[in-house]
């Protein structure tokens, strides 16, 4: 079974969110910045996208807590 890039990003985002909770976005952005500094622009784009996905999780969690 092969995962698409979108599925792989989602899996990575969920794993990082489950491991790090509210700090997951910052961890993803730190990784993105590290890769950009090393000249890995594709890695930067991927980890930035992971941070965006995790940001959505945080918003969903806040919405559930308000109900």
C-alpha positions as CSV (number, residue, x, y, z in Angstrom):
1,X,0.0,0.0,0.0
2,X,1.4,3.4,-1.0
3,X,0.4,6.6,0.6
4,X,-0.1,9.8,-1.4
5,X,1.8,12.9,-0.3
6,X,-1.3,14.3,1.2
7,X,-1.9,11.2,3.2
8,X,1.8,11.1,4.4
9,X,1.5,14.8,5.5
10,X,-1.7,14.0,7.4
11,X,-0.1,11.0,9.1
12,X,3.0,13.0,10.1
13,X,0.9,15.9,11.3
14,X,-1.3,13.6,13.5
15,X,1.7,11.8,14.9
16,X,3.4,15.1,15.8
17,X,0.2,16.5,17.3
18,X,-0.4,13.4,19.4
19,X,3.2,13.5,20.6
20,X,3.6,17.2,21.2
21,X,0.1,18.7,21.6
22,X,0.0,22.5,21.6
23,X,3.8,22.6,20.8
24,X,3.4,20.6,17.6
25,X,3.0,23.7,15.3
26,X,6.2,25.3,16.7
27,X,8.1,22.0,16.3
28,X,7.0,21.7,12.7
29,X,8.0,25.3,12.0
30,X,11.4,24.8,13.7
31,X,12.0,21.8,11.4
32,X,10.9,23.9,8.4
33,X,13.3,26.7,9.3
34,X,16.1,24.3,9.9
35,X,15.6,22.7,6.5
36,X,15.4,26.1,4.8
37,X,18.7,27.1,6.4
38,X,20.3,24.0,5.0
39,X,18.9,24.9,1.5
40,X,16.2,22.2,1.5
41,X,13.3,24.3,0.1
42,X,11.2,21.2,-0.6
43,X,11.6,20.1,3.0
44,X,10.7,23.6,4.1
45,X,7.5,23.5,2.1
46,X,6.6,20.1,3.4
47,X,7.1,21.0,7.1
48,X,5.3,24.3,6.6
49,X,2.3,22.4,5.2
50,X,2.4,20.0,8.2
51,X,2.3,23.1,10.5
52,X,-0.8,24.3,8.6
53,X,-2.5,21.0,9.0
54,X,-1.7,20.9,12.8
55,X,-3.0,24.5,13.1
56,X,-6.4,23.2,11.9
57,X,-6.3,20.5,14.6
58,X,-5.8,23.1,17.3
59,X,-8.8,25.1,16.0
60,X,-11.0,22.0,16.0
61,X,-9.9,21.2,19.5
62,X,-10.7,24.7,20.7
63,X,-14.2,24.5,19.1
64,X,-14.9,21.3,20.9
65,X,-14.0,22.8,24.2
66,X,-16.3,25.7,23.7
67,X,-19.4,23.5,23.2
